[in-house]
Amino acid sequence: MSPDPGPVVVIGLKEIYDAVTSMSAQMTLLAHQHTDLTRDFAEHKIDHEARIRSLERSRWPLPSLAVLVSIASLALAVIIYTTR
């Protein structure tokens, strides 16, 4: 007596062709989505970098102003101390 081979599955060429065609359509869709996302990312990255640079440009005077105020206060303190 031979062992029972279990259920038998038969896949025809039509089913294989349909699966490959479906996968091809899905891959085409994914490729288009990837292209769109890459383009959007590049545009947003450029915009983001421009905004960061504009913020950096507007902030550089603050440390310089702090240094100038501290030098002026030091000079004023020296002048007041020496005139006493």
Residue frames as qw, qx, qy, qz and C-alpha x, y, z in Angstrom:
[[0.000, 0.888, 0.459, 0.000, 0.00, 0.00, 0.00],
 [0.432, 0.346, -0.003, 0.833, 1.42, 3.41, -1.01],
 [0.161, -0.447, -0.453, 0.754, 1.18, 6.49, 1.24],
 [0.229, 0.844, 0.484, 0.014, -1.47, 9.11, 0.46],
 [0.489, 0.238, 0.093, 0.834, 0.25, 11.98, -1.45],
 [0.037, -0.520, -0.365, 0.771, -2.25, 14.54, -0.08],
 [0.444, 0.787, 0.320, -0.284, -4.14, 17.07, -2.11],
 [0.579, 0.124, 0.442, 0.674, -2.87, 17.74, -5.60],
 [0.129, 0.817, 0.117, -0.550, -2.66, 21.29, -6.88],
 [0.591, 0.313, 0.503, 0.548, -2.52, 21.92, -10.61],
 [0.032, 0.776, 0.026, -0.629, -1.59, 25.39, -11.84],
 [0.689, 0.527, 0.423, 0.260, -2.03, 26.00, -15.52],
 [0.464, 0.126, 0.194, 0.855, -0.20, 28.35, -17.85],
 [0.096, -0.728, -0.384, -0.560, -3.21, 30.71, -17.86],
 [0.566, -0.792, -0.216, 0.073, -2.98, 31.22, -14.09],
 [0.666, -0.294, 0.093, 0.679, 0.79, 31.78, -14.28],
 [0.297, 0.405, 0.339, 0.796, 0.35, 34.28, -17.12],
 [0.273, -0.820, -0.346, -0.365, -2.37, 36.17, -15.22],
 [0.655, -0.675, -0.118, 0.318, -0.19, 36.34, -12.08],
 [0.580, -0.081, 0.197, 0.786, 2.83, 37.62, -14.02],
 [0.111, 0.591, 0.387, 0.699, 0.69, 40.21, -15.84],
 [0.438, -0.840, -0.293, -0.129, -0.78, 41.40, -12.54],
 [0.679, -0.517, 0.004, 0.521, 2.66, 41.65, -10.95],
 [0.465, 0.216, 0.289, 0.808, 3.96, 43.57, -13.96],
 [0.096, -0.763, -0.348, -0.536, 1.14, 46.11, -13.67],
 [0.590, -0.781, -0.172, 0.110, 1.82, 46.50, -9.95],
 [0.675, -0.250, 0.120, 0.684, 5.54, 47.01, -10.58],
 [0.270, 0.489, 0.326, 0.763, 4.77, 49.68, -13.18],
 [0.335, -0.844, -0.284, -0.307, 2.53, 51.47, -10.68],
 [0.703, -0.613, -0.051, 0.358, 5.23, 51.27, -7.99],
 [0.590, 0.075, 0.205, 0.778, 7.82, 52.65, -10.40],
 [0.041, 0.681, 0.296, 0.668, 5.61, 55.66, -11.19],
 [0.535, -0.817, -0.200, -0.080, 4.95, 56.25, -7.48],
 [0.741, -0.359, 0.032, 0.567, 8.67, 56.05, -6.76],
 [0.410, 0.350, 0.244, 0.806, 9.42, 58.60, -9.48],
 [0.205, -0.796, -0.276, -0.498, 6.77, 60.98, -8.12],
 [0.680, -0.709, -0.129, 0.137, 8.01, 60.59, -4.55],
 [0.698, -0.108, 0.093, 0.701, 11.62, 61.15, -5.60],
 [0.207, 0.538, 0.248, 0.779, 10.67, 64.34, -7.45],
 [0.418, -0.817, -0.239, -0.318, 8.58, 65.61, -4.51],
 [0.764, -0.519, -0.081, 0.374, 11.39, 64.84, -2.07],
 [0.569, 0.132, 0.134, 0.801, 13.92, 66.71, -4.20],
 [0.022, -0.684, -0.249, -0.685, 11.63, 69.77, -4.41],
 [0.588, -0.774, -0.183, -0.147, 10.92, 69.77, -0.68],
 [0.786, -0.291, -0.052, 0.542, 14.59, 69.25, 0.18],
 [0.382, 0.357, 0.126, 0.843, 15.59, 72.29, -1.85],
 [0.282, -0.742, -0.224, -0.566, 12.83, 74.34, -0.23],
 [0.761, -0.612, -0.189, 0.102, 13.76, 73.09, 3.23],
 [0.705, -0.092, -0.018, 0.703, 17.43, 73.92, 2.77],
 [0.164, 0.539, 0.162, 0.810, 16.58, 77.41, 1.53],
 [0.493, -0.767, -0.209, -0.352, 14.44, 78.06, 4.61],
 [0.805, -0.455, -0.120, 0.361, 17.21, 76.83, 6.91],
 [0.557, 0.172, 0.058, 0.810, 19.76, 79.07, 5.20],
 [0.082, -0.686, -0.184, -0.699, 17.48, 82.10, 5.53],
 [0.675, -0.713, -0.174, -0.078, 17.09, 81.38, 9.26],
 [0.784, -0.220, -0.041, 0.579, 20.85, 81.06, 9.65],
 [0.347, 0.425, 0.120, 0.827, 21.39, 84.38, 7.88],
 [0.301, -0.753, -0.174, -0.558, 18.93, 86.17, 10.12],
 [0.780, -0.604, -0.148, 0.064, 20.50, 84.81, 13.30],
 [0.735, 0.162, -0.177, 0.634, 24.16, 85.70, 12.76],
 [0.052, 0.674, -0.112, 0.729, 23.78, 89.34, 14.01],
 [0.693, -0.666, -0.133, -0.242, 22.67, 88.21, 17.48],
 [0.844, -0.300, -0.088, 0.436, 26.05, 86.83, 18.65],
 [0.465, 0.361, 0.027, 0.808, 27.84, 89.78, 17.05],
 [0.254, -0.737, -0.114, -0.616, 25.52, 92.21, 18.80],
 [0.798, -0.585, -0.142, 0.031, 26.13, 90.44, 22.13],
 [0.753, -0.034, -0.053, 0.655, 29.89, 90.77, 21.68],
 [0.199, 0.538, 0.076, 0.815, 29.59, 94.48, 20.84],
 [0.498, -0.746, -0.142, -0.418, 27.38, 95.16, 23.88],
 [0.848, -0.449, -0.116, 0.258, 29.77, 93.29, 26.18],
 [0.608, 0.172, -0.013, 0.775, 32.78, 95.21, 24.83],
 [0.055, -0.662, -0.114, -0.739, 30.92, 98.51, 25.25],
 [0.669, -0.701, -0.140, -0.203, 29.94, 97.66, 28.82],
 [0.833, -0.218, -0.094, 0.500, 33.52, 96.64, 29.62],
 [0.392, 0.384, 0.038, 0.835, 34.82, 99.89, 28.17],
 [0.318, -0.729, -0.148, -0.588, 32.24, 101.86, 30.13],
 [0.806, -0.567, -0.155, 0.069, 33.14, 100.02, 33.34],
 [0.725, -0.007, -0.054, 0.687, 36.86, 100.73, 32.79],
 [0.138, 0.557, 0.093, 0.813, 36.17, 104.42, 32.10],
 [0.534, -0.730, -0.151, -0.399, 34.00, 104.76, 35.21],
 [0.860, -0.404, -0.140, 0.277, 36.54, 102.91, 37.38],
 [0.628, 0.126, -0.021, 0.768, 39.50, 104.99, 36.17],
 [0.005, 0.634, 0.114, 0.765, 37.74, 108.33, 36.62],
 [0.649, -0.705, -0.264, -0.108, 37.04, 107.70, 40.34]]
